[in-house]
Amino acid sequence: MTFLAVMLCINTACAQLLDRSVTSSAGESNSANNISLTYAIGESVTDLFQNATAGKIITAGFIQGDQVINMPFAIITRELAVFPNPTAGNSAKLDMRNMPDGNYTVELCDVIGRILFSKTIQYTKDFSLNLDLDISRYKGGTYYIRVRNELAKGTVKLVKL
């Protein structure tokens, strides 16, 4: 009889309780415009778990809200190429392909993040875009080309000899 009672309890008590609490030394909770932010000092985001099928991500390492966070950005670095690279010439081409349609900001930055050049372009998946970059006025060194919009971002390195 005892065995039957234990087996019955095991089969019916298989659920977990999700407790949204944290033990920490400090923190705060603020709300504005139907948005609530709660944090605990000393905790950091330790991992991102992505569900590519649903297009959602959740994080581990801090207090989770009741909603799953939408993916903030698609990382498009693999969809960008700059050539020739390295280059000794006065121009280079930025190749963009397989990215979400939309307007993109293309920025040429130096190694400390200063924006040396910025241009807004229109991209559609119907064609691969080769953007000419005039780098004649910049001396030899390492530069970064950032491409971004509200849905996607990516960076590629350009070396000018």
Secondary structure per residue as TSV (DSSP state, phi and psi in degrees):
chain	resnum	aa	ss	phi	psi
A	1	M	-	360.0	-40.1
A	2	T	H	-62.9	-42.3
A	3	F	H	-59.8	-43.3
A	4	L	H	-63.6	-40.6
A	5	A	H	-64.7	-41.8
A	6	V	H	-65.3	-44.6
A	7	M	H	-63.3	-37.8
A	8	L	H	-64.7	-42.5
A	9	C	H	-66.7	-39.7
A	10	I	H	-64.3	-41.8
A	11	N	H	-71.7	-24.9
A	12	T	H	-100.6	-16.4
A	13	A	-	-110.3	64.9
A	14	C	-	-111.5	9.5
A	15	A	-	-91.2	159.6
A	16	Q	-	-114.9	151.4
A	17	L	-	-104.8	125.9
A	18	L	-	-92.4	111.0
A	19	D	-	-105.5	115.1
A	20	R	-	-90.4	68.2
A	21	S	-	-136.4	158.0
A	22	V	-	-138.2	142.2
A	23	T	-	-100.0	114.8
A	24	S	-	-151.4	172.3
A	25	S	S	-87.4	-21.6
A	26	A	-	-157.4	162.3
A	27	G	E	171.1	-175.9
A	28	E	E	-158.4	159.3
A	29	S	E	-138.3	127.9
A	30	N	E	-132.9	149.3
A	31	S	E	-135.0	141.4
A	32	A	E	-159.6	137.4
A	33	N	T	49.9	49.8
A	34	N	T	62.4	18.7
A	35	I	E	-117.7	130.4
A	36	S	E	-119.1	132.0
A	37	L	E	-122.1	123.2
A	38	T	E	-125.6	132.7
A	39	Y	E	-142.3	160.6
A	40	A	E	-126.6	129.4
A	41	I	T	-68.8	136.0
A	42	G	T	101.4	-14.4
A	43	E	-	-95.1	146.9
A	44	S	-	-131.2	162.6
A	45	V	-	-72.4	122.9
A	46	T	-	-103.8	-21.0
A	47	D	E	-165.2	152.5
A	48	L	E	-114.9	132.4
A	49	F	E	-111.6	120.7
A	50	Q	E	-109.1	133.9
A	51	N	E	-108.2	94.1
A	52	A	T	-62.9	-33.0
A	53	T	T	-63.8	-43.7
A	54	A	T	-88.0	-12.4
A	55	G	T	69.3	34.1
A	56	K	E	-127.0	156.2
A	57	I	E	-132.0	152.5
A	58	I	E	-130.2	160.9
A	59	T	E	-118.3	157.3
A	60	A	E	-121.0	143.6
A	61	G	S	117.1	-6.7
A	62	F	S	-147.6	172.9
A	63	I	-	-64.7	125.5
A	64	Q	-	-86.5	141.8
A	65	G	-	-82.1	-173.6
A	66	D	S	-83.7	-10.8
A	67	Q	S	-114.1	147.9
A	68	V	-	-78.5	138.1
A	69	I	E	-77.7	131.7
A	70	N	E	-68.4	150.5
A	71	M	-	-59.4	120.7
A	72	P	-	-70.0	-40.1
A	73	F	-	-146.0	145.1
A	74	A	E	-89.0	132.9
A	75	I	E	-87.9	119.3
A	76	I	-	-111.0	15.9
A	77	T	G	-56.0	-38.0
A	78	R	G	-66.8	-18.7
A	79	E	G	-92.2	3.2
A	80	L	E	-115.8	142.2
A	81	A	E	-145.7	143.3
A	82	V	E	-121.6	136.0
A	83	F	E	-149.4	154.1
A	84	P	S	-66.1	149.3
A	85	N	S	-149.5	114.1
A	86	P	S	-71.9	162.2
A	87	T	B	-130.4	143.8
A	88	A	-	-105.5	-1.7
A	89	G	S	-85.4	-170.6
A	90	N	S	-101.6	1.0
A	91	S	E	-146.9	159.7
A	92	A	E	-143.9	162.7
A	93	K	E	-117.0	136.9
A	94	L	E	-102.9	120.6
A	95	D	E	-100.2	126.9
A	96	M	E	-123.2	133.4
A	97	R	-	-154.9	156.5
A	98	N	S	55.2	41.3
A	99	M	-	-111.5	162.4
A	100	P	-	-62.1	141.7
A	101	D	S	-61.2	148.3
A	102	G	E	148.3	-177.1
A	103	N	E	-86.4	134.8
A	104	Y	E	-124.4	146.5
A	105	T	E	-99.3	126.2
A	106	V	E	-109.6	124.5
A	107	E	E	-126.3	137.4
A	108	L	E	-101.8	122.3
A	109	C	E	-123.2	150.6
A	110	D	-	-83.9	-177.4
A	111	V	T	-69.1	-17.5
A	112	I	T	-99.3	6.8
A	113	G	-	95.3	1.0
A	114	R	-	-69.2	134.0
A	115	I	E	-83.1	117.9
A	116	L	E	-95.0	-26.7
A	117	F	E	-153.7	142.0
A	118	S	E	-143.7	139.5
A	119	K	E	-148.1	142.5
A	120	T	E	-101.8	132.6
A	121	I	E	-130.0	159.2
A	122	Q	E	-103.6	129.2
A	123	Y	E	-125.3	138.5
A	124	T	-	-131.3	151.3
A	125	K	T	-66.9	-13.5
A	126	D	T	-65.2	-20.8
A	127	F	S	-147.7	156.0
A	128	S	-	-86.8	134.7
A	129	L	E	-103.2	127.5
A	130	N	E	-110.8	111.0
A	131	L	E	-100.5	124.2
A	132	D	E	-76.0	131.0
A	133	L	E	-115.0	119.1
A	134	D	E	-85.2	110.5
A	135	I	-	-114.4	20.6
A	136	S	T	-64.5	-31.3
A	137	R	T	-87.2	1.2
A	138	Y	S	-106.1	138.1
A	139	K	-	-77.2	171.1
A	140	G	S	-60.4	143.2
A	141	G	E	158.5	-170.2
A	142	T	E	-101.5	133.5
A	143	Y	E	-131.2	159.8
A	144	Y	E	-124.2	136.2
A	145	I	E	-107.7	115.3
A	146	R	E	-101.8	135.0
A	147	V	E	-125.7	127.3
A	148	R	E	-157.2	156.3
A	149	N	-	-148.5	-164.2
A	150	E	S	-73.4	-12.3
A	151	L	S	-113.2	-21.9
A	152	A	E	-145.7	155.5
A	153	K	E	-154.3	153.4
A	154	G	E	-165.9	159.7
A	155	T	E	-140.0	138.3
A	156	V	E	-129.3	150.4
A	157	K	E	-94.6	139.9
A	158	L	E	-125.4	130.6
A	159	V	E	-112.4	123.8
A	160	K	E	-106.1	125.4
A	161	L	-	-85.3	360.0
